[in-house]
Amino acid sequence: MASPMPAGSFLDGLRAEGLTVVEVGDWEHHNRNHKGPWGPVHGVMIHHTVTSGADRTVDICRDGYPGLPGPLCHGVITKDGAVHLVGYGRANHAGLGDDDVLRAVIAEKALPPDNEANTDGNRHFYGFECENLGDGEDPWPEAQLEAIEKAAAAVCRHHGWTERSVIGHLEWQPGKVDPRGFTMAWLRERVRDRLK
């Protein structure tokens, strides 16, 4: 059981991993905590945005849209590999997912199929939205893939987690396909190697 790290530690950890970090507004206090608790945290969730253009993507992830208020994640990873911090605390990114998956993440075991949506993921996961159309054709530049790896590793390093604490939205919530364009097994291998 882990308490979320302080916002300053989150920022420091990302920078220590070698990331370019952009602080967007009052990100440390921009959250959905009035809707419920954030924590204990158990993992890192990776998403794609279904958007293009860094500025527009960051704005949407910070502010949200009708029916889904922001922040929609903690960090937005743009095509150039920069991590834009848009919120800290409870964020509208994970939604309801499978309690069996959460138990597997906590135990750092292989994930079962996600076939239920009965558990609040916004409470338990750090979230990174990654700028990509999510159509399987929009490219993932190496700078962006490396930033996704580093961001996930930074959180795992702080908490003493292994790569098994990194999951995709598609592994959490039935019907989701993100991130599309690389596999989570491939990303976890990269995170594992970085944490050695």
DASULCOR-V766451 format. One record per backbone hydrogen bond with DSSP energy under -1.0 kcal/mol. NH is the residue of the N-H (numbers start at 0). CO is the residue of the C=O. E is the energy in kcal/mol with one decimal. If there is no record, write none. Layout:
NH|CO|E  NH|CO|E
//
This chain:
9|5|-2.0  10|6|-2.4  11|7|-2.5  12|8|-2.7  13|9|-2.1  14|10|-2.2  15|11|-2.5  16|12|-1.1  17|14|-1.8  18|13|-1.8  21|82|-2.9  23|84|-2.0  26|24|-1.3  28|25|-1.7  29|26|-1.1  31|89|-2.6  34|31|-2.5  35|32|-1.2  38|122|-2.3  40|1|-2.8  41|123|-3.2  42|123|-1.1  43|164|-2.7  44|125|-3.2  45|166|-2.2  46|127|-2.2  48|129|-1.9  49|131|-2.7  56|52|-2.4  57|53|-2.7  58|54|-2.4  59|55|-2.4  60|56|-2.4  61|57|-2.0  62|58|-2.9  63|59|-2.9  64|67|-2.1  67|64|-2.9  69|62|-1.7  71|60|-3.2  73|126|-2.6  74|126|-1.6  75|83|-2.6  76|128|-3.0  77|81|-1.9  80|77|-2.4  82|19|-2.8  83|75|-3.1  84|21|-2.8  85|73|-1.9  86|73|-1.2  87|29|-1.9  91|70|-2.7  92|90|-1.8  96|118|-2.6  97|171|-1.7  101|97|-1.9  102|98|-2.2  103|99|-1.8  104|100|-2.5  105|101|-2.7  106|102|-2.1  108|103|-2.6  117|96|-2.2  118|96|-1.7  120|94|-2.5  124|120|-1.4  125|42|-2.4  127|44|-2.4  128|74|-2.0  129|46|-1.3  130|76|-2.2  144|140|-2.3  145|141|-2.8  146|142|-1.6  147|143|-2.4  148|144|-2.3  149|145|-2.6  150|146|-2.8  151|147|-2.4  152|148|-2.4  153|149|-2.5  154|150|-1.6  155|151|-2.3  156|152|-3.2  157|153|-1.9  158|154|-1.9  159|155|-1.4  160|155|-2.2  164|161|-1.9  165|162|-1.8  166|43|-2.9  168|45|-2.0  169|177|-2.7  170|167|-1.6  171|168|-1.4  172|168|-2.3  175|172|-1.9  186|182|-1.9  187|183|-3.0  188|184|-1.8  189|185|-1.6  190|186|-2.5  191|187|-2.9  192|188|-2.3  193|189|-2.1  194|190|-2.0
//
